[in-house]
């Protein structure tokens, strides 16, 4: 039975099930979220309401974050966007902060430096695996920061993730997540393009999915999203607007490091189109809808909307 108290700030589509998994593993969990409903759900599950980011930090040995973007992390942790009670006001030397948000590597480094001045260890630990991975505790967690700090909290991370990998110093977890999103977006766009093409060519979409999933084209998107895609089901496991944000991080980093990203730039524009067409809260597999708009046809199996 775990004895540490874990704080969790950001109880969204990913954060809430992750916090619940910590409770299931025996950790005391103190939570906070901008909206009250997820906090109430956590309390009903056995957690506690921390009241504010600082309130969570005051009561926790380790604080986990799962926030939408770099400005949110800077605000919640450092108070740089008007948060009156940021995490840094509640920490004490020896506290650890583990950030599961996907943010800029340079922001991750800067936040870790500020926390280090307060005697707080920080790990950037972005995640992959979508809502199902968060619920099932099978996320992939990519960690940047001190490896000894990672080992101290590995047991807690393994409650939430099936794969926990040390990727290097502060910021390296975020760099690795950018690589992950480059590949994820490539899969989503390629599967979407293939399914729209198959439909336009008159092929049986279910047969196409079954046939190519077992061959060299086999990938996570075919295994986990294609069945929903051909039925027009784009309920979110990972919001398209977050995919767009992650691709902006990747393309900005590619520009900074002089790394060519032709495919990623294309995916970035397609996800931008989703956001501009009010599809940002759809699943990231919903990029198929942009290809359908371009084709003037919806690729659906018979009887699907």
N, C-alpha and C positions, 0 to 999 in steps of 0.2 A: 504494500500500500504506500502510495506516494505521500510525502510529508510536506513538501514545499507548497507555498501559495503562489498560484499563477494568476497574474492579471491578464485581461484580454480586452484590448481597445479596438473596436471595429467589428461589430457582430453582424456582418452582412451575409450574403449568400454563401461565402466561404468561411468567414470567421465564426459564425454561430455554431455550425456543426463541429468545427475544430475545437471550440471551447467545450462543447458537450463531450467530445471524446476525452478531453483532459479530466472532466468530472467523472466519466465512466472509469478512468484509470486510477481514480482515488485522489486526484489533486483538488485542493480547495481552489475555487476559481472566483475571482472578483472581476466583474465586467463593466464596460461603459460603451455606449453607442450614441451617436448624435440623435437618433430617434429612439423613443422609449420602448416601442413594442418588442424589439429583439432582447432588450434588457429584461423585460418582464418574462419573456420565454426562458431566458437563462435562469432567472430566479426560480421560476416554476420547476425547472429541471434540477435545481439544487445548488445553483450558484448564488452569488451575492452582487448587489448593485454598488459599484464603487463611487457613483455620483459624478465623477469628473475624471479626466485623464490623470490629474495629480492625485485624486483620491484613490484611484486604482494603484498607482505607483507606491503610495504610502503604505499600502497593506500587502504588497507583493514582494516575493523574492526574485521573480522574473516577470517581466511584462512583455507579452506578445502583442504585436500590432498586425492588423490586416486592413489597410486603408487604400483608397482608390488611386492616389497619385502623389507626386512629389510635394506639391503645395500642402496637401492634407497632412503629410508626415511632418513637414517643417512646422506646421501650425500646431498639431496635436502634441508633438514632442517638445518643440522649442518655443511655442507661442508666437511664431512669426507672422501669423495671419489673423491675430485677434483673439485666439483662444485664451480666456482669462486664467485657466488653471491647467497649464500644460504638464505633461509627464515630468519634465525636468524639475518642476517645483515640488514634486513629491518623492523624488528618488533620494536614496542615501548611498554613500559609498558601499560598494559590494553588490548593489542591485545589477541585474543584467536585463538588457532590452534586446529582444529578438524581433526583427521587423520582417513580416511575411509579405508586405506590400511590394508591388513592382514599381520601382522608381528609378530615377537617373543614378548611375553609379557614382557620379560626382556628389550628388546630394547625399547618398548613403555614406560616403566618406566624410563629408562635412558634419553630418549629424553624429556619426561615431566620434569624431574629434571633439565636438562640443560636450558630448556625454562623458568622454574620457576625462575631460577637465574636471568633471564633477565626481570622478571616481567610479563611473558606471561603464561596464563592458557592454559593447554593442555588436550584434551580428546582423548582417543583412542576409535574409533567408527567404527569398521569393519562392513561390510554389507553383506547381503545375499539376493538373489532373482534374480540374473542373469541380463542379459541385458534387458529383458522385464520388470523386476522390476524397473530398473534404468529409463527406458523410461516412465513407467506409474506412477512413484513416489510411488511404493508400496513395497519398500525395507524393510527388517527387519534390524534395526540398534541396535547394542549391544554396550553399552557405558561404558567405565571405566574412572574414574576421579571424580572430585568434583561435587556433585549433584546440587549444586547451579549454577555452570557454565553451566551444562546441561540445567537447567530450563531457564537460560538467552537466550539460543540459541535453545530451543525446537521448536519454531515456524519454524525456518529455517530448522531444521532436519525433521520436519513433512511435509515439502514441498517435500522432497525426499523419506521419508519412511513412511509406513503405521503403523509400530510398532517401537517405540523408547523405549528401556528398559535400565534403569540404572542397571548395573551389579556389581558395587563395585568400589574400588579405581583404580588408574592407573594400567593398565595391565589386569584388569578383563574383559574388552571388548574383548581383544585378546584371553583370556582363553575361553570365551564363544564362540567366533568364531571357535576356535579349536574344541569345542564340536559339533558345527554345522557341520563342515566339516567331522567329524567322521561319523555322521549320514548320511549326503549327500552321501559320498562315499559308505557307506554300501548299500544305496538304489540303487545307480547306478550299483554297482557290482551285487547285487542280481537280479535286473530286467534284466540285461544283461545275467546273467547265466540262468535265467528262460526262456528268449526268445530263446536262443540258444538251450536249452534243448527241448523246445516245438517244434522248427523247426526240430530237429533231430528225435523227436518222431513222426513227421508227423502231428502235430496239426495245426489248422488254427491260424496263429499268431494274426490276427485282433480279432478273437473271444476270444483268450486267454486274450489279453489286455482288451477287453470289460468286460469279465467275472470277472477277478481278481481285476480290478480297483474299483469295487463297494463293495468288501468284505473286509475281515480283512487285506488283502495285500495292500489295497489302500494307496497311498503315492504320494508325489509331483512328483517324477520321472515318475510314471505311468500316472499321469494327464497331465504332461507338456512335457515329452520327448519321451515316448514310441511310439507314432505315428510317430515321425521322425526317431526313431531308426530302426523300422521295414521297413523303406523305405531307409535306408542307408544315411539319411540326418544328417550330423554331423557338420553343420555350427555352429560356436561358439556363444553361449550365455555366456559361461564362459569357458575360455581356459583350456584344460586338463593339460597343463604345470603349470597353476596356482593351479589347484587342487593338483597336485604332490607337489608343493612347500608348500601348506597349510598342506598337510599330513606330510611332513617332520617336520614342526613346531610342529604338534600334537605329532608325535612319539618322537621327541627330548624332548618335555615337559613331555611326559609319562615316558621317561627314567629318567629325572631329579626328578620327583615326585614319582617314584616307582610304577606307575600305569600300570597294565597289559593292553596291546592293541593288542591282537592276530589278530582280524579282521582288525584293522586299518593298521597293518603291512602288511597284505596281500594286501589290497587295495593300499597301498603305492607302493608295488612292481609291481602291475598291471599298475598303472599310470606311474611308471618309465619306464615300457616296452613301453607304448605309446610314451613317449618322445624319447626313444632310437630308435624307429621305425618311427620317423618323423611325429608323429601324435599329437604333443604337441599343435598345434594351432587348433586342432579340439575341438568341444564341449566336456565337461567332460563326457557326456553320450557316447562318442565314445570309452570308455573302453570296450564296447561290441565288438569292433573289435579285441581286444586282445583275448577275449574268442572265437571268431570265428576262429582266427588263430590257437588256441589250438585245436579246434574241427575239423579244416579243412573244415568248411562249413560256408557260410554266411546265416544268418537268415533274410530273406526278404519276404515280401508279393509278390504275383505274379505280375510281371511286374515292380518291383522296382529294381533299380541298387544296 
